[in-house]
Amino acid sequence: MKHPLSALLVLAASLPALAQQYSPDSSRVIGLNEVVVSANRVLERKADIPQQIDVLTARQIRLQNPGTMADALLNTGWVFVQKSQLGGGSPVLRGFEANKVLLVVDGVRLNNAIYRGGHLQNILSVDANSLERVEILNGAGAVIYGSDALGGVISLLTKSPRLADTAGTGPRVHTTNLLRYATAAREKTAHTDFSLGGQRWASFTSLTATDFDDLRKGRKGLAEFPGFGEVRQYVERQHGQDVVVSHDEPNRQKFTGYRQLDVVQKVLFQPRAGQRHLLNLQLSTTSVVPRFDRLQTYRNGALRYAEWSYGPQRRLLASYQLELTQTGGFYDRLRLTPAVQAVEESRLVRDFGKDRRNENTEKVRVLSTNLDLFKDVGRHELRYGAELTHNRVRSIGEGVSVTTGAVQPIATRYPTGSTYATAGAYLAHRWEITDRLILSDGLRYSRVRTEAAFDPRFFETAYTAVRQSSPSLDGNLGLVAMLPAGLRLSGLVATGFRNPNVDDISKTFEQINGTLIIPNPGLQPERVVNYELELSETVEDRLLISVLGFYTNLRDALVVRPFATPDGKGTVVFNGTEYATVATVNTGRARIQGVSARTQLALPAHLRLDGTLTYTRGRDLTADVPLDHISPLYGRAALTYQHRKLLAEGSVLFNGRKRASEYSPSGEDNLLQATPGGTLGWSTLNLRTSYQLSRGWAVQAGLENILDTNYRVFASGISAPGRNLFVAVRLER
């Protein structure tokens, strides 16, 4: 079959003519008239914002029926997602990943002091079934959000309680119940949410439990690399000994299953008009999550690890939000959001044949407060506010005997007691110069402080402590012009920064390529200047085509490179093994450039066509090597049918090739987990349907990766799911 990109380009060329032919009774597209909140923390039209924003609604999530939040993002075609294990999912925006992409839940930042620069799975701690919408702000977002928003911001908004109608018809009651089963990982999911709204009080409760078994990969394709991704052996503990066992089902990726529980509880109190109080409690917890790529690591021809897993991961968030509205004064609307988070994660590692299991546990407490104010003055809209955060890290290292249970202290991953604090104030302004010309600008001043004291007992270092305080002044300037014939032109220049956190400065960690990351207290903030230009056309609210080009300059970019110890050595002994040493360092200059395109078309016969395409290139100019985390070309094309009780969608999800020569030498791109030729291009065919049996009951089914393609996403350590049949029953009242 032809490459899906070719078909997409041919179709895109004919879209304007197609749109002119079809009647206005066709299913309409939302396009640029959609209302979003992530750009300036307030409701505003997408068309008025010069920055690219993609919106994933609860309706789209419902049709997708994703197993995790990472899958929900991947299936949009807007976001590239890397995975090291089934319980993983690291979003990539414009060549930035992990701690260079900011995650925000209900206005509270999730990024904390130990968000690392490699690959992260923290997006999984947000339940897709509890969400009202997801807004993906692409590009630097420092003015509103401060540090970490280099590649963009993923803003996740959970469902909120709703008060009863003022007409006094009784309380508002609504419930949603979902049961789902999927074959690729033998996944079983149960979800329920319940909302109750009175005149002044309202409550929303959400509960989701998921059980994943080992994931089956695809079986077809990759003829030039027979057996790629198959699990031929694994390690079991038998009679107190580690034993290598032959796997009789090699396409089933042994030790990938895990369980997860997510709870959301919100309570709303509105004593009078113009005053709202919202209490928001969230809990996410998992079982032990096996690190599949590590468990399939060989050394000298034999499996290296008997155990390698993330221990139970927990995220607890509690926030209170006060919202006031008034006429006159220095604000029209005020929102105050203090929050506290308690995060715990751990790593459990034991070499094959060894008695000692190394258990490293990290506990992070995060206190934060956001104050946002909004004021309209004629054609001018002002957004201003401040943010304070304080992180404290408790790091524990224990060596546990698996035979006797004896415990001894070992090296911690981070210096325990480390702190990371931020403070910032911003002012954003939008001026509707005319009905067709809108100017946006903003400034933010930030200061970040990091402190850590090193423990020399387990790892010899010349450093005793690090105290770093870094200021940053960031801004943006954008212009939107509504041109004749439905054309829209927007341009934006924005700066951003990311201050080194506790993970960057003080981490000690063994990488999968056999090197050891060691502390580097001399790091400086990395900074970007982002330029983007977008041209879009809307034809009678039935067609939207947009093409956007972006160019990002990085200065002092944080990358992993070979790094000598303070005494000048390039190797070190850690936990009894000698390693070559690397560290996070500031490189001089780097650049990222790319183009992305979006299209939506309402067709006759209740059909709608959607397409997306993103291409990115990045290079470390100082070392003259490819930059890490740069995804290959990727995108999606989908045809949706909706009429009466039936909703159906057929889609193609695809990635281009990433040759071995295009991989970064840092090791972050996991070349060892790819084929000898790098990552091969791939595409999957998918079908999802939903049928409304009655007013409350609906059945859903889908078949993903219909051709059972065997592929592995770039930089991933686990092969993607093979043919996956899912069925779900949903009841809403």
C-alpha positions in Angstrom: 0.0 0.0 0.0 1.1 3.6 -0.5 2.6 5.5 2.4 -0.3 7.1 4.3 1.5 10.5 4.0 1.2 10.4 0.2 -2.6 9.8 0.4 -2.9 12.6 3.0 -1.1 15.1 0.9 -3.2 14.3 -2.2 -6.4 14.6 -0.2 -5.3 17.9 1.4 -4.7 19.5 -2.0 -8.3 18.9 -2.9 -10.0 19.9 0.3 -10.9 23.6 -0.5 -12.7 22.5 -3.6 -14.5 19.7 -1.8 -15.6 22.0 1.0 -17.2 24.4 -1.5 -19.3 21.7 -3.0 -21.0 20.3 0.1 -24.1 21.6 1.7 -24.1 23.5 5.0 -26.1 20.7 6.5 -23.0 18.6 6.8 -21.5 17.9 10.2 -19.8 21.2 11.2 -16.3 21.4 12.4 -15.3 23.3 15.5 -12.0 24.6 14.2 -10.8 28.0 15.5 -14.1 29.0 17.1 -13.4 26.6 20.0 -12.9 28.1 23.5 -9.7 27.3 25.3 -8.3 28.2 28.7 -4.6 27.1 28.8 -3.0 30.0 27.0 -3.9 32.7 29.6 -5.7 30.6 32.3 -9.0 32.1 31.2 -11.7 31.3 28.7 -11.0 32.8 25.3 -11.4 31.9 21.6 -8.8 29.8 20.0 -8.8 32.1 17.0 -7.6 35.0 19.1 -4.5 33.2 20.3 -1.3 33.4 18.3 0.1 30.1 19.7 -0.8 26.7 18.4 -3.3 24.9 20.8 -4.8 21.4 20.2 -7.9 20.4 22.2 -8.9 16.9 23.2 -12.5 16.8 24.4 -14.3 14.3 26.7 -16.3 13.2 23.7 -13.2 12.3 21.7 -11.7 10.5 24.8 -15.0 8.5 25.1 -14.8 7.4 21.4 -11.1 6.4 21.8 -11.6 4.4 24.9 -7.9 4.6 25.8 -6.3 2.3 28.3 -4.2 5.2 29.8 -3.7 8.9 29.4 -0.6 8.3 27.4 -2.6 6.3 24.9 -5.2 9.1 24.7 -2.5 11.6 23.7 -0.8 9.2 21.3 -4.1 8.4 19.4 -4.7 12.1 18.6 -1.7 12.2 16.2 -0.8 15.6 17.8 1.6 14.3 20.4 4.5 11.9 20.0 4.7 9.4 23.0 7.7 7.3 24.0 7.3 4.1 26.2 9.9 2.1 28.1 7.3 -0.2 29.6 3.5 -0.8 29.4 3.1 1.4 32.5 4.8 4.2 30.7 4.2 7.1 28.3 6.5 10.2 27.8 4.9 13.0 25.7 7.1 14.9 23.3 6.2 18.3 22.0 8.3 20.0 19.3 11.4 18.0 20.2 11.2 18.5 23.9 10.4 15.7 26.4 10.1 14.9 30.1 11.0 17.8 32.3 11.0 20.1 29.3 7.2 19.7 28.9 5.0 21.1 31.6 2.1 19.0 32.9 -0.7 20.9 34.6 -3.8 19.4 36.3 -6.6 21.8 37.1 -4.2 24.7 37.1 -1.7 23.0 39.4 1.7 22.1 38.0 2.7 18.5 38.3 6.4 18.9 37.4 8.4 18.7 40.5 12.0 18.7 41.7 12.8 15.1 40.5 11.2 15.2 37.0 14.0 13.8 35.0 15.3 14.7 31.5 15.1 11.3 30.0 11.7 9.7 29.7 8.8 10.1 32.2 5.6 8.1 33.0 4.0 10.7 35.3 1.2 11.5 32.7 -0.3 8.1 33.7 -1.2 9.4 37.1 -4.1 11.3 35.5 -7.2 9.2 34.7 -8.5 9.9 31.1 -12.0 8.9 32.2 -12.2 11.7 34.7 -11.3 14.5 32.2 -13.5 17.2 30.8 -10.8 18.2 28.2 -7.1 18.3 27.5 -5.4 21.4 26.0 -2.0 21.1 24.4 -0.2 24.4 24.1 2.7 23.9 21.7 5.9 26.0 22.1 7.3 28.1 24.9 4.8 29.0 27.6 7.0 30.7 30.2 5.0 33.9 30.6 2.0 32.2 32.1 3.6 29.0 33.5 7.2 29.7 34.3 9.9 27.1 34.2 9.8 23.8 32.2 7.4 24.9 29.5 10.0 24.7 26.7 8.2 22.4 24.3 4.8 23.3 25.6 2.2 22.7 28.2 -0.3 19.8 28.5 -3.2 21.1 30.6 -5.5 18.4 31.9 -8.9 19.6 33.2 -10.9 17.1 35.2 -14.7 17.2 35.4 -16.2 19.7 37.9 -19.3 19.6 40.0 -22.3 21.4 38.6 -24.9 23.2 40.6 -28.6 22.6 40.0 -30.7 24.9 37.8 -31.8 28.1 39.5 -35.4 27.2 38.4 -35.6 25.0 41.5 -36.5 21.8 39.7 -34.6 19.7 42.3 -31.0 18.5 42.6 -28.9 17.8 39.5 -27.9 14.1 39.5 -25.7 12.4 36.9 -23.7 9.1 36.9 -21.5 7.4 34.3 -20.4 3.7 34.6 -18.0 1.9 32.3 -16.8 -1.6 31.9 -14.0 -2.3 29.3 -12.0 -5.3 28.2 -9.1 -5.2 25.6 -7.3 -8.2 24.3 -3.7 -7.0 23.6 -2.9 -6.7 27.4 -6.0 -8.6 28.6 -7.0 -5.2 30.1 -9.9 -5.0 32.5 -11.2 -1.5 33.4 -14.1 -0.4 35.6 -15.0 3.2 36.0 -17.8 5.1 37.8 -18.4 8.7 38.4 -21.2 10.4 40.2 -22.2 14.1 40.5 -24.8 15.7 42.7 -25.7 19.4 42.5 -27.9 21.5 44.7 -28.5 25.3 44.7 -25.3 26.1 46.6 -23.5 22.8 47.0 -22.3 20.3 44.4 -20.1 17.2 44.4 -18.3 15.1 41.8 -16.7 11.7 42.5 -14.7 9.6 40.0 -13.2 6.1 40.5 -11.3 4.0 38.0 -9.6 0.7 38.5 -7.5 -0.9 35.7 -5.8 -4.3 35.6 -3.3 -4.9 32.8 -1.8 -8.3 32.0 1.4 -8.8 29.9 1.2 -7.0 26.5 1.1 -8.9 23.2 3.0 -7.2 20.4 2.3 -7.5 16.7 3.3 -10.5 14.7 3.6 -9.2 11.1 6.2 -7.2 9.3 9.9 -6.6 10.0 10.8 -9.4 7.7 14.3 -8.0 7.4 14.8 -8.4 11.2 13.1 -11.7 12.1 12.3 -12.2 15.7 12.7 -8.5 16.6 11.0 -7.7 19.9 10.3 -11.4 20.8 10.8 -12.4 24.4 12.7 -15.7 24.3 13.8 -15.9 27.9 12.9 -14.4 31.2 14.1 -14.9 34.8 12.1 -16.6 37.6 12.9 -17.2 41.2 12.6 -20.9 41.9 13.5 -22.6 45.2 15.5 -19.6 46.3 17.5 -19.4 43.0 17.3 -17.2 39.9 16.5 -19.4 36.9 16.4 -18.5 33.2 13.2 -19.8 31.7 12.3 -20.3 28.0 9.2 -18.3 27.0 6.7 -20.4 25.1 4.7 -17.3 23.9 7.5 -15.0 22.6 5.1 -12.3 21.3 3.6 -11.8 24.8 6.0 -9.4 26.4 6.7 -11.1 29.8 6.5 -8.9 32.9 4.7 -5.9 31.6 1.4 -6.0 33.4 0.4 -3.9 36.4 -2.7 -2.4 38.2 -3.8 1.2 38.8 -6.4 3.0 40.9 -7.4 6.6 40.4 -9.8 8.6 42.5 -11.1 12.2 42.1 -13.3 14.0 44.6 -14.5 17.6 44.2 -16.8 19.7 46.3 -18.1 23.0 45.1 -19.7 25.7 47.4 -21.2 28.8 45.9 -22.8 30.9 48.8 -23.7 33.7 46.5 -23.3 35.0 42.9 -19.7 36.0 42.3 -18.1 33.7 44.9 -17.1 30.1 44.4 -15.1 27.7 46.6 -13.8 24.4 45.1 -12.1 21.6 47.0 -10.2 19.2 44.7 -8.8 15.9 46.0 -7.0 13.5 43.7 -5.3 10.1 44.3 -3.5 7.9 41.8 -1.6 4.7 42.8 -0.2 1.7 41.0 1.1 -1.7 41.8 4.7 -2.5 41.1 5.3 -1.6 37.4 8.0 -3.9 35.8 10.5 -2.0 33.7 10.3 -4.2 30.6 13.3 -2.9 28.7 15.6 -3.4 31.7 14.4 -6.9 32.3 15.3 -7.8 28.7 18.8 -6.3 29.0 21.6 -8.8 28.2 25.2 -8.6 29.4 27.9 -11.0 28.1 25.1 -13.0 26.4 23.0 -13.5 29.5 20.0 -11.7 31.1 21.4 -9.1 33.4 18.6 -8.5 35.9 16.4 -10.7 38.0 14.3 -7.8 39.1 13.9 -4.2 37.8 10.7 -2.4 38.5 9.2 0.8 39.6 7.7 0.3 43.1 4.1 1.4 43.7 3.8 5.0 42.5 1.5 7.4 44.3 0.4 10.9 43.6 -1.9 12.7 46.1 -3.1 16.2 45.3 -5.3 18.5 47.4 -6.1 22.0 46.2 -8.6 24.7 47.2 -9.7 27.3 44.7 -11.4 30.6 45.5 -12.9 32.4 42.6 -14.4 35.9 42.9 -16.1 38.0 40.2 -17.0 41.7 40.5 -17.7 44.8 38.4 -15.2 47.6 38.9 -12.0 47.6 40.9 -8.6 46.3 39.9 -10.0 42.9 38.7 -13.1 41.5 37.1 -12.2 38.0 38.1 -9.8 36.6 40.7 -8.7 33.0 41.2 -6.6 31.8 44.1 -5.3 28.2 44.1 -3.2 26.9 47.0 -2.3 23.2 46.7 -0.3 20.5 48.3 1.1 17.4 46.6 2.7 14.2 48.0 4.5 12.1 45.4 6.2 8.8 46.0 8.1 6.6 43.5 10.7 3.9 43.9 13.0 1.7 41.9 13.6 -2.0 42.8 16.7 -3.5 41.2 18.5 -6.8 41.6 21.1 -8.4 39.4 20.7 -12.0 38.3 22.1 -14.3 40.9 22.6 -11.6 43.5 21.0 -11.8 46.9 20.6 -8.0 47.4 17.8 -6.0 45.9 18.5 -2.3 45.8 15.5 -0.3 46.8 15.6 3.5 46.1 12.5 5.4 47.3 11.8 9.1 46.6 9.2 11.1 48.4 8.5 14.7 47.3 6.3 17.1 49.1 5.2 20.1 47.0 3.5 23.3 48.2 2.2 25.8 45.7 0.0 28.8 45.3 -1.3 30.5 42.2 -3.0 33.8 42.0 -4.5 34.9 38.7 -6.5 38.1 38.0 -8.3 39.2 34.9 -9.4 42.6 33.9 -11.1 43.9 30.7 -10.7 47.6 29.8 -12.4 48.5 26.6 -10.5 46.6 23.8 -7.7 45.7 26.2 -7.7 42.5 28.3 -5.2 42.2 31.2 -4.1 38.9 32.8 -1.7 39.1 35.7 -0.7 37.1 38.7 1.9 35.2 40.7 3.1 31.7 41.5 5.0 30.2 44.4 6.2 26.6 44.8 8.4 24.7 47.2 9.6 21.2 46.8 11.3 19.1 49.4 12.9 15.7 48.5 13.3 12.8 50.9 15.5 10.1 49.2 16.0 6.6 50.8 18.4 3.9 49.7 18.2 0.4 51.1 19.8 -3.0 50.2 17.4 -5.8 51.1 18.4 -9.5 51.2 15.8 -11.5 49.3 16.7 -14.6 51.4 17.0 -13.2 54.9 15.3 -9.9 54.7 18.2 -8.1 56.2 18.4 -4.4 55.4 21.5 -2.2 54.9 21.8 1.4 53.7 23.0 2.1 50.2 23.5 5.2 48.0 20.4 7.3 47.5 19.4 8.5 44.1 19.3 12.2 45.3 20.7 14.0 48.3 17.9 13.6 50.9 16.5 16.9 52.2 17.1 18.7 48.9 14.8 21.6 48.1 13.6 23.3 44.9 11.6 26.5 45.1 10.2 28.9 42.5 8.7 32.3 42.6 7.3 34.3 39.6 5.0 37.2 38.6 3.5 37.8 35.2 1.5 40.3 33.2 -0.1 39.4 29.9 -2.0 41.7 27.7 -4.3 41.4 24.6 -5.4 44.3 22.5 -8.1 44.0 19.9 -6.8 46.8 17.7 -9.6 46.1 15.3 -12.1 43.3 14.8 -9.6 41.7 12.5 -6.3 42.5 14.2 -5.3 41.3 17.7 -2.0 41.9 19.5 -0.8 39.7 22.4 2.1 40.4 24.6 3.4 39.4 28.1 6.3 39.5 30.6 7.2 37.3 33.5 10.0 37.5 36.1 10.9 34.3 37.8 13.5 33.2 40.3 14.3 29.6 41.1 16.4 28.3 44.0 17.9 24.8 44.4 19.7 23.5 47.4 21.3 20.1 48.0 23.9 18.6 50.4 25.8 15.5 49.2 26.4 12.4 51.3 29.9 11.1 50.6 29.4 7.7 52.4 28.4 5.7 49.3 29.7 7.7 46.4 32.9 9.6 46.6 32.6 13.2 45.3 34.4 16.5 45.8 31.1 18.3 46.2 29.6 18.9 49.7 26.7 21.1 48.8 25.1 23.2 46.0 23.1 26.3 46.4 21.9 27.9 43.2 19.6 30.8 42.6 18.7 31.8 39.1 16.6 34.7 37.8 14.8 34.8 34.4 12.9 37.5 32.5 10.7 36.1 29.8 8.3 37.5 27.3 6.2 36.9 24.2 4.8 39.0 21.4 2.2 37.8 19.0 -0.1 39.1 16.3 -3.3 37.6 14.8 -4.7 39.0 11.5 -8.1 37.9 10.2 -7.7 38.2 6.4 -10.3 38.1 3.6 -11.7 34.8 2.3 -11.5 33.1 5.6 -7.7 33.4 5.9 -6.0 33.8 9.2 -2.3 34.7 9.7 -0.6 34.6 13.1 2.9 35.1 14.3 4.6 34.7 17.7 8.0 35.2 19.3 8.3 33.8 22.8 11.1 33.0 25.2 11.2 30.2 27.8 13.6 28.7 30.3 14.0 25.6 32.5 16.0 25.8 35.6 18.1 22.8 36.6 16.2 20.9 39.3 17.4 18.4 41.9 17.4 15.6 39.3 19.6 17.5 36.9 22.1 18.7 39.5 22.5 15.9 42.0 21.3 12.6 40.5 23.4 9.4 40.5 21.8 6.8 38.2 22.9 3.9 35.9 21.7 4.3 32.3 20.6 1.4 30.1 23.7 1.8 27.9 26.0 1.0 30.8 27.1 4.5 31.8 26.6 6.2 35.1 25.0 9.7 35.4 26.8 11.6 38.2 26.1 15.0 39.8 27.1 18.3 38.1 26.4 21.2 40.4 27.7 23.7 37.9 24.6 23.7 35.7 22.9 26.8 34.4 19.3 27.3 33.2 18.6 26.4 29.6 16.8 29.0 27.6 14.9 29.1 24.3 13.6 31.6 21.9 10.7 30.3 19.8 9.5 31.7 16.5 6.3 30.4 14.8 4.2 31.5 11.9 0.8 30.0 11.0 -1.5 30.4 8.0 -4.9 28.9 8.1 -8.1 29.0 6.1 -11.7 28.4 7.1 -14.3 27.8 4.4 -17.9 28.4 5.6 -17.3 26.6 8.9 -16.9 23.3 7.1 -13.2 23.2 6.3 -10.2 24.2 8.3 -6.6 23.9 7.0 -3.7 25.2 8.9 0.1 25.0 8.3 2.5 26.2 10.9 6.3 26.5 10.9 8.4 26.8 14.0 12.0 27.5 14.8 13.5 27.3 18.2 17.0 28.5 19.3 18.3 26.8 22.5 21.1 28.3 24.6 22.8 26.4 27.3 20.6 23.4 26.5 20.8 20.6 29.1 22.0 17.4 27.5 23.8 14.2 28.7 27.4 14.0 27.7 30.6 12.2 28.9 31.8 13.9 32.0 34.9 13.4 34.2 34.8 13.2 38.0 36.3 16.1 39.9 39.6 14.2 40.1 39.7 13.9 36.3 38.7 10.3 35.9 36.3 9.1 33.3 35.2 6.0 35.2 34.0 5.3 38.7 33.0 2.3 40.9 29.3 2.4 42.0 27.5 -0.3 43.9 30.4 -2.6 43.1 30.5 -2.1 39.4 32.8 0.1 37.3 31.0 2.6 34.9 32.0 5.2 32.4 30.7 8.5 33.8 28.4 10.9 32.1 26.4 13.9 33.4 23.9 16.5 32.4 25.8 19.5 31.0 25.0 22.8 29.3 25.8 22.6 25.6 26.5 26.0 23.9 23.8 26.2 21.2 21.2 23.9 19.6 18.3 24.4 17.3 15.0 22.7 16.6 12.8 23.5 13.6 9.8 21.9 12.1 6.4 22.2 10.5 2.9 20.9 11.5 -0.3 20.8 9.7 -4.0 20.3 10.7 -7.1 19.8 8.7 -10.8 19.3 9.4 -13.4 18.8 6.8 -17.2 18.3 7.1 -18.3 15.9 4.4 -21.9 15.0 3.3 -23.6 11.9 4.6 -22.7 12.7 8.2 -18.9 12.3 7.6 -16.0 14.2 8.9 -12.3 14.1 7.9 -9.4 15.0 10.2 -5.7 15.0 9.5 -2.6 16.0 11.3 1.1 15.9 10.4 4.3 17.0 12.3 7.9 17.0 11.2 10.8 18.0 13.4 14.5 18.4 13.1 17.0 19.2 15.9 20.8 19.5 16.2 23.3 20.3 18.9 25.3 22.9 17.1 28.2 23.0 19.5 29.0 19.3 19.3 27.6 19.1 15.8 25.6 16.0 16.6 21.8 15.2 16.4 19.8 16.5 19.4 18.0 13.9 21.5 14.2 13.5 21.8 13.6 14.5 18.2 10.8 12.4 16.9 10.5 11.2 13.3 7.7 12.5 11.1 4.3 11.4 12.6 0.6 12.0 12.2 -2.9 10.7 11.8 -5.8 10.7 9.3 -9.3 9.8 10.4 -12.8 9.6 8.9 -15.7 9.8 11.3 -19.3 8.9 10.8 -22.0 10.1 13.2 -25.7 9.7 12.6 -28.5 9.0 15.1 -27.3 6.3 17.4 -24.1 5.3 15.6 -20.7 6.9 15.9 -17.8 5.2 14.0 -14.3 6.2 13.2 -11.6 4.7 10.9 -8.1 6.0 11.3 -4.5 5.6 10.2 -1.8 6.4 12.7 1.7 6.6 11.3 5.4 7.4 12.0 8.3 7.8 9.6 11.7 6.3 9.8 14.5 7.3 12.2 17.9 6.1 10.9 20.6 5.1 13.3 22.8 8.0 12.1 20.1 10.4 13.2 20.1 9.3 16.8 21.7 11.4 19.5 24.9 10.0 21.0 23.6 10.8 24.5 21.9 7.4 24.8 18.5 9.0 25.6 17.1 7.8 22.3 17.7 4.2 23.2 19.4 3.0 20.0 20.1 -0.3 21.6 16.4 -1.0 21.8 15.8 -0.3 18.1 16.7 -2.5 15.0 20.2 -2.3 13.6 18.9 0.2 11.1 17.3 2.4 13.7 13.5 2.9 14.0 11.6 1.8 11.0 8.5 3.6 9.7 5.2 2.1 10.5 1.4 2.7 10.2 -1.6 1.1 11.8 -5.2 0.9 10.7 -7.8 1.3 13.4 -11.6 1.2 13.8 -13.7 2.4 16.7 -17.5 2.4 17.1 -20.1 3.4 19.6 -23.8 2.6 19.4 -26.5 4.1 21.7 -28.8 1.3 22.6 -31.2 3.5 24.6 -31.1 6.8 26.4 -28.7 5.6 29.1 -27.0 2.4 27.6 -24.3 2.4 25.0 -22.0 -0.3 23.7 -18.6 0.4 22.2 -16.1 -1.7 20.3 -12.9 -1.2 18.4 -10.1 -3.0 16.6 -6.7 -1.3 16.8 -3.7 -2.2 14.7 -6.0 -4.3 12.5 -3.1 -5.7 10.4 -1.3 -6.9 13.6 1.9 -4.9 12.6 5.0 -5.5 14.6 6.6 -2.2 15.4 8.4 -0.2 18.1 7.9 3.6 18.5 11.1 5.6 18.3 13.2 5.7 21.6 10.9 3.1 23.1 12.0 0.0 25.0 8.8 -2.0 24.5 7.1 -3.1 21.3 3.7 -1.5 20.6 0.4 -3.5 21.0 -0.5 -6.0 18.3 -4.1 -6.4 17.0 -6.2 -5.2 19.9 -9.9 -5.8 20.2 -11.7 -3.8 22.9 -15.3 -3.9 24.0 -17.0 -1.6 26.5 -20.4 -1.1 28.0 -21.4 2.4 29.2 -24.3 3.5 31.3 -25.1 7.2 31.8 -28.1 8.5 33.8 
